[in-house]
Amino acid sequence: MADAYIEKGTTYEIDGKVYECLEFLHVKPGKGSAFVRTKLKDVINGGVVERTFNPSKDVLKKAFIERKEVQYLYNDGDLYYFMDMETYEQTPVGKDDVGDALKFVKENEVVSMKSYQGKVFAIEPPFTVELVITESEPGVKGNTATGATKPAIVETGAQVMVPLFVEQGEKIKIDTRTGQYLSRA
């Protein structure tokens, strides 16, 4: 595993776990053999570890993470159902693997499903979504402080902080990565 073999953003299987290389540094000390210092992120549980590897001894096996565009169908208790849009095959995914990914996603929306060796470990929503506000207090006239916000509930049941001028029934655009209001849709 010399410098040429490890790359930032590449996933590797190490000790039975799958890690993504966040950064690496090839170190050539004056004495002793060269080594590679890495910062790795566990793609399944999100933990970050720092490891060093000896390029002449350690061999890293690349791990192929499959990403597939699927349609979110519905939720039934602790299971969420997704459909492969090419084969129409339905895949149930457990609540623990979905997490908060569907907080801003309506049924029938397209999401990205990530799996390793056939086991789904994450669902990624689109970066932005458009949702209708179902519950929000009316903005108070004259209260126009710059950047002032109020809580609003969107059609998926999630809460978003929105500017005072946004009213119930309006469609807004939300960044799913941060959960922040972007604009009116």
C-alpha positions as a LaTeX table, in Angstrom:
\begin{tabular}{lrrr}
\hline
Residue & $x$ (\AA) & $y$ (\AA) & $z$ (\AA) \\
\hline
Met1 & 0.00 & 0.00 & 0.00 \\
Ala2 & 2.27 & 2.74 & $-1.19$ \\
Asp3 & 1.27 & 6.37 & $-1.51$ \\
Ala4 & $-0.16$ & 5.70 & $-4.99$ \\
Tyr5 & $-2.62$ & 3.13 & $-3.62$ \\
Ile6 & $-4.36$ & 5.13 & $-0.93$ \\
Glu7 & $-6.57$ & 7.97 & $-2.05$ \\
Lys8 & $-8.71$ & 10.54 & $-0.31$ \\
Gly9 & $-12.41$ & 9.68 & $-0.64$ \\
Thr10 & $-11.76$ & 5.98 & $-1.40$ \\
Thr11 & $-13.34$ & 3.29 & 0.79 \\
Tyr12 & $-11.33$ & 0.38 & 2.18 \\
Glu13 & $-12.13$ & $-2.74$ & 4.17 \\
Ile14 & $-9.90$ & $-2.88$ & 7.25 \\
Asp15 & $-10.36$ & $-5.42$ & 10.08 \\
Gly16 & $-13.86$ & $-6.31$ & 8.82 \\
Lys17 & $-15.07$ & $-2.68$ & 8.80 \\
Val18 & $-15.49$ & $-0.24$ & 5.93 \\
Tyr19 & $-13.59$ & 3.05 & 6.15 \\
Glu20 & $-13.40$ & 6.08 & 3.89 \\
Cys21 & $-10.03$ & 7.83 & 3.72 \\
Leu22 & $-10.52$ & 11.45 & 4.82 \\
Glu23 & $-6.83$ & 12.39 & 4.62 \\
Phe24 & $-3.43$ & 10.77 & 4.39 \\
Leu25 & 0.21 & 11.75 & 4.68 \\
His26 & 3.18 & 9.78 & 3.38 \\
Val27 & 5.95 & 10.14 & 6.01 \\
Lys28 & 9.62 & 9.39 & 5.27 \\
Pro29 & 11.55 & 9.73 & 8.53 \\
Gly30 & 15.33 & 10.11 & 8.42 \\
Lys31 & 15.71 & 6.80 & 10.23 \\
Gly32 & 13.54 & 3.74 & 9.76 \\
Ser33 & 11.07 & 2.85 & 7.07 \\
Ala34 & 8.45 & 5.13 & 5.51 \\
Phe35 & 4.83 & 4.93 & 6.65 \\
Val36 & 1.44 & 6.38 & 5.77 \\
Arg37 & $-0.53$ & 8.25 & 8.44 \\
Thr38 & $-4.28$ & 8.29 & 7.73 \\
Lys39 & $-7.52$ & 9.66 & 9.11 \\
Leu40 & $-10.35$ & 7.21 & 8.36 \\
Lys41 & $-14.12$ & 7.47 & 8.81 \\
Asp42 & $-16.20$ & 4.36 & 9.51 \\
Val43 & $-18.90$ & 4.65 & 6.83 \\
Ile44 & $-21.37$ & 2.47 & 8.75 \\
Asn45 & $-21.34$ & 4.15 & 12.19 \\
Gly46 & $-19.59$ & 7.46 & 11.41 \\
Gly47 & $-16.67$ & 7.18 & 13.86 \\
Val48 & $-13.29$ & 8.66 & 12.86 \\
Val49 & $-9.99$ & 6.91 & 13.63 \\
Glu50 & $-6.35$ & 7.66 & 12.91 \\
Arg51 & $-4.18$ & 4.76 & 11.74 \\
Thr52 & $-0.70$ & 4.33 & 10.34 \\
Phe53 & 0.21 & 1.79 & 7.71 \\
Asn54 & 3.51 & 0.39 & 6.52 \\
Pro55 & 3.53 & 0.66 & 2.70 \\
Ser56 & 5.82 & $-2.34$ & 2.29 \\
Lys57 & 3.78 & $-4.72$ & 4.50 \\
Asp58 & 0.15 & $-3.60$ & 4.75 \\
Val59 & $-2.17$ & $-4.22$ & 1.82 \\
Leu60 & $-5.50$ & $-2.40$ & 1.84 \\
Lys61 & $-8.50$ & $-3.93$ & 0.10 \\
Lys62 & $-10.81$ & $-1.43$ & $-1.59$ \\
Ala63 & $-14.45$ & $-1.67$ & $-0.54$ \\
Phe64 & $-17.12$ & $-1.00$ & $-3.15$ \\
Ile65 & $-20.02$ & 1.03 & $-1.77$ \\
Glu66 & $-23.08$ & 0.70 & $-3.98$ \\
Arg67 & $-25.20$ & 3.82 & $-4.42$ \\
Lys68 & $-28.59$ & 3.38 & $-6.02$ \\
Glu69 & $-31.38$ & 5.84 & $-6.76$ \\
Val70 & $-34.60$ & 4.45 & $-5.25$ \\
Gln71 & $-38.11$ & 5.73 & $-4.62$ \\
Tyr72 & $-39.28$ & 6.03 & $-1.01$ \\
Leu73 & $-42.68$ & 4.29 & $-0.92$ \\
Tyr74 & $-43.99$ & 4.22 & 2.65 \\
Asn75 & $-43.28$ & 3.56 & 6.32 \\
Asp76 & $-44.80$ & 0.62 & 8.20 \\
Gly77 & $-43.80$ & 0.69 & 11.87 \\
Asp78 & $-40.02$ & 0.22 & 12.11 \\
Leu79 & $-39.60$ & $-0.56$ & 8.40 \\
Tyr80 & $-39.29$ & 1.87 & 5.51 \\
Tyr81 & $-39.95$ & 0.56 & 2.00 \\
Phe82 & $-38.01$ & 1.66 & $-1.09$ \\
Met83 & $-38.43$ & 0.64 & $-4.73$ \\
Asp84 & $-35.69$ & 0.14 & $-7.31$ \\
Met85 & $-37.00$ & 2.17 & $-10.26$ \\
Glu86 & $-35.42$ & $-0.15$ & $-12.85$ \\
Thr87 & $-36.46$ & $-3.55$ & $-11.49$ \\
Tyr88 & $-39.47$ & $-2.42$ & $-9.38$ \\
Glu89 & $-38.07$ & $-4.58$ & $-6.57$ \\
Gln90 & $-39.03$ & $-3.36$ & $-3.09$ \\
Thr91 & $-36.47$ & $-3.21$ & $-0.29$ \\
Pro92 & $-37.43$ & $-2.84$ & 3.38 \\
Val93 & $-34.91$ & $-0.89$ & 5.48 \\
Gly94 & $-34.90$ & $-0.77$ & 9.29 \\
Lys95 & $-35.46$ & 2.41 & 11.27 \\
Asp96 & $-31.86$ & 2.35 & 12.63 \\
Asp97 & $-30.36$ & 2.38 & 9.12 \\
Val98 & $-32.66$ & 5.20 & 7.96 \\
Gly99 & $-32.10$ & 7.49 & 10.99 \\
Asp100 & $-33.20$ & 11.08 & 10.34 \\
Ala101 & $-32.62$ & 10.85 & 6.58 \\
Leu102 & $-36.34$ & 10.95 & 5.73 \\
Lys103 & $-37.16$ & 13.88 & 8.03 \\
Phe104 & $-37.80$ & 16.12 & 5.00 \\
Val105 & $-38.74$ & 13.45 & 2.44 \\
Lys106 & $-42.31$ & 12.76 & 1.28 \\
Glu107 & $-43.53$ & 9.41 & 0.01 \\
Asn108 & $-42.72$ & 8.75 & $-3.68$ \\
Glu109 & $-39.61$ & 11.00 & $-3.59$ \\
Val110 & $-36.31$ & 9.71 & $-5.00$ \\
Val111 & $-33.45$ & 9.14 & $-2.53$ \\
Ser112 & $-30.01$ & 7.51 & $-2.70$ \\
Met113 & $-29.56$ & 4.14 & $-0.98$ \\
Lys114 & $-26.01$ & 3.17 & 0.10 \\
Ser115 & $-25.12$ & $-0.48$ & 0.66 \\
Tyr116 & $-22.06$ & $-2.64$ & 1.18 \\
Gln117 & $-22.11$ & $-6.33$ & 0.20 \\
Gly118 & $-25.91$ & $-6.19$ & $-0.11$ \\
Lys119 & $-26.52$ & $-4.65$ & 3.34 \\
Val120 & $-28.12$ & $-1.20$ & 3.28 \\
Phe121 & $-26.45$ & 1.10 & 5.81 \\
Ala122 & $-27.61$ & 4.60 & 4.84 \\
Ile123 & $-30.26$ & 6.59 & 3.00 \\
Glu124 & $-29.34$ & 9.99 & 1.57 \\
Pro125 & $-32.15$ & 12.45 & 0.75 \\
Pro126 & $-31.81$ & 14.95 & $-2.09$ \\
Phe127 & $-29.80$ & 18.06 & $-1.05$ \\
Thr128 & $-32.88$ & 20.28 & $-1.28$ \\
Val129 & $-36.60$ & 19.57 & $-1.03$ \\
Glu130 & $-39.75$ & 21.64 & $-1.46$ \\
Leu131 & $-42.38$ & 21.20 & 1.25 \\
Val132 & $-45.61$ & 22.94 & 2.24 \\
Ile133 & $-45.85$ & 24.55 & 5.68 \\
Thr134 & $-48.76$ & 22.93 & 7.53 \\
Glu135 & $-48.44$ & 24.82 & 10.80 \\
Ser136 & $-47.00$ & 28.25 & 11.55 \\
Glu137 & $-47.82$ & 31.26 & 13.67 \\
Pro138 & $-48.72$ & 34.36 & 11.68 \\
Gly139 & $-45.95$ & 36.97 & 11.42 \\
Val140 & $-46.51$ & 40.00 & 13.64 \\
Lys141 & $-46.89$ & 43.22 & 11.63 \\
Gly142 & $-44.08$ & 45.65 & 12.36 \\
Asn143 & $-41.83$ & 42.89 & 13.66 \\
Thr144 & $-39.33$ & 43.08 & 10.81 \\
Ala145 & $-36.05$ & 42.58 & 12.61 \\
Thr146 & $-33.44$ & 41.35 & 10.15 \\
Gly147 & $-32.96$ & 37.60 & 10.39 \\
Ala148 & $-35.87$ & 37.08 & 12.82 \\
Thr149 & $-37.35$ & 33.59 & 12.54 \\
Lys150 & $-40.24$ & 31.55 & 13.84 \\
Pro151 & $-40.83$ & 27.77 & 14.03 \\
Ala152 & $-42.92$ & 26.11 & 11.32 \\
Ile153 & $-44.04$ & 22.51 & 10.81 \\
Val154 & $-43.80$ & 21.14 & 7.26 \\
Glu155 & $-45.91$ & 18.38 & 5.68 \\
Thr156 & $-43.49$ & 15.61 & 6.75 \\
Gly157 & $-43.93$ & 16.65 & 10.40 \\
Ala158 & $-40.43$ & 18.15 & 10.74 \\
Gln159 & $-39.86$ & 21.56 & 12.33 \\
Val160 & $-37.98$ & 24.29 & 10.45 \\
Met161 & $-37.10$ & 27.83 & 11.48 \\
Val162 & $-38.46$ & 30.21 & 8.83 \\
Pro163 & $-38.44$ & 34.01 & 8.36 \\
Leu164 & $-41.41$ & 35.87 & 9.87 \\
Phe165 & $-42.90$ & 36.71 & 6.45 \\
Val166 & $-43.42$ & 33.05 & 5.48 \\
Glu167 & $-47.01$ & 31.92 & 6.10 \\
Gln168 & $-48.86$ & 28.65 & 6.63 \\
Gly169 & $-49.77$ & 26.96 & 3.31 \\
Glu170 & $-46.71$ & 28.30 & 1.46 \\
Lys171 & $-44.21$ & 25.97 & $-0.20$ \\
Ile172 & $-40.61$ & 26.45 & 0.93 \\
Lys173 & $-37.23$ & 25.06 & $-0.14$ \\
Ile174 & $-35.17$ & 23.33 & 2.61 \\
Asp175 & $-31.52$ & 22.18 & 2.68 \\
Thr176 & $-31.80$ & 18.57 & 3.94 \\
Arg177 & $-28.15$ & 18.49 & 5.12 \\
Thr178 & $-28.63$ & 21.35 & 7.61 \\
Gly179 & $-32.42$ & 21.46 & 7.98 \\
Gln180 & $-32.39$ & 25.18 & 7.17 \\
Tyr181 & $-34.91$ & 27.24 & 5.22 \\
Leu182 & $-33.44$ & 28.36 & 1.87 \\
Ser183 & $-36.26$ & 30.24 & 0.12 \\
Arg184 & $-39.89$ & 30.22 & $-0.92$ \\
Ala185 & $-40.48$ & 27.67 & $-3.63$ \\
\hline
\end{tabular}
